[in-house]
């Protein structure tokens, strides 16, 4: 295995369950990954950091949901504006 950035260990981290692979591409995958951490092996500071990370990800997920709804509203408004422009030009 090649060198990992920032001196990261080449062996699995001790607080992840053995069958889990520590890679995530989306917010939901990151949340799932964080829930695989064996919290009993964490120090109190690590437990606080984990709780903070989960709270931040929950907020990011909610913001993404709001963003999706706003995109939908924007599309409806654009369609209405286009229709008004076409109908106004007759």
C-alpha positions as CSV (number, residue, x, y, z in Angstrom):
1,X,0.0,0.0,0.0
2,X,1.3,3.5,-0.9
3,X,1.9,6.3,1.5
4,X,-1.3,8.0,2.7
5,X,-1.5,11.8,3.1
6,X,-0.9,13.5,6.5
7,X,0.7,10.4,7.9
8,X,-2.6,8.5,7.9
9,X,-2.2,4.8,9.1
10,X,-2.1,2.1,6.4
11,X,-4.1,-0.3,8.6
12,X,-7.9,0.1,9.3
13,X,-8.7,2.6,12.0
14,X,-9.5,0.9,15.2
15,X,-12.8,2.6,15.8
16,X,-14.4,1.4,12.5
17,X,-16.1,-1.9,12.5
18,X,-13.9,-4.5,10.7
19,X,-16.3,-5.2,7.8
20,X,-16.7,-1.5,6.9
21,X,-14.7,0.4,4.3
22,X,-14.0,4.0,5.3
23,X,-15.0,5.7,2.0
24,X,-18.0,8.0,1.3
25,X,-19.0,10.1,-1.7
26,X,-22.3,11.7,-0.6
27,X,-23.7,13.2,2.6
28,X,-25.9,10.1,3.1
29,X,-22.9,7.8,2.6
30,X,-20.9,9.9,5.1
31,X,-23.6,9.7,7.7
32,X,-23.8,5.9,7.2
33,X,-20.0,5.7,7.5
34,X,-20.0,7.7,10.7
35,X,-22.7,5.3,12.2
36,X,-20.3,2.4,11.6
37,X,-17.8,3.9,14.1
38,X,-17.6,1.9,17.3
39,X,-18.2,4.7,19.8
40,X,-17.0,2.6,22.7
41,X,-13.5,2.8,21.4
42,X,-13.6,6.6,21.1
43,X,-12.2,9.0,23.7
44,X,-14.7,11.6,25.1
45,X,-13.2,14.3,22.8
46,X,-13.6,12.0,19.8
47,X,-17.2,11.3,20.8
48,X,-17.9,15.0,20.9
49,X,-16.3,15.5,17.5
50,X,-18.4,12.6,16.1
51,X,-21.6,14.1,17.5
52,X,-20.6,17.5,16.0
53,X,-19.9,15.9,12.6
54,X,-23.2,14.1,12.6
55,X,-25.0,17.3,13.5
56,X,-23.2,19.2,10.7
57,X,-24.0,16.5,8.2
58,X,-27.7,16.5,9.2
59,X,-27.7,20.3,8.7
60,X,-26.0,19.9,5.3
61,X,-28.5,17.2,4.3
62,X,-31.4,19.5,5.2
63,X,-29.9,22.4,3.3
64,X,-29.5,20.1,0.2
65,X,-33.2,19.2,0.5
66,X,-34.1,22.9,0.7
67,X,-31.9,23.6,-2.3
68,X,-33.7,20.9,-4.4
69,X,-37.1,22.4,-3.5
70,X,-35.8,25.8,-4.5
71,X,-34.6,24.4,-7.9
72,X,-38.0,23.0,-8.5
73,X,-39.7,26.3,-7.7
74,X,-37.2,28.1,-9.9
75,X,-38.1,25.8,-12.8
76,X,-41.8,26.5,-12.4
77,X,-41.2,30.2,-12.3
78,X,-39.1,30.1,-15.4
79,X,-41.8,28.1,-17.2
80,X,-44.4,30.7,-16.2
81,X,-42.1,33.5,-17.3
82,X,-41.5,31.9,-20.7
83,X,-45.2,31.2,-21.1
84,X,-46.1,34.8,-20.3
85,X,-43.4,36.1,-22.7
86,X,-44.8,33.9,-25.5
87,X,-48.4,34.7,-24.8
88,X,-47.6,38.5,-24.5
89,X,-45.9,38.5,-27.9
90,X,-49.1,37.4,-29.8
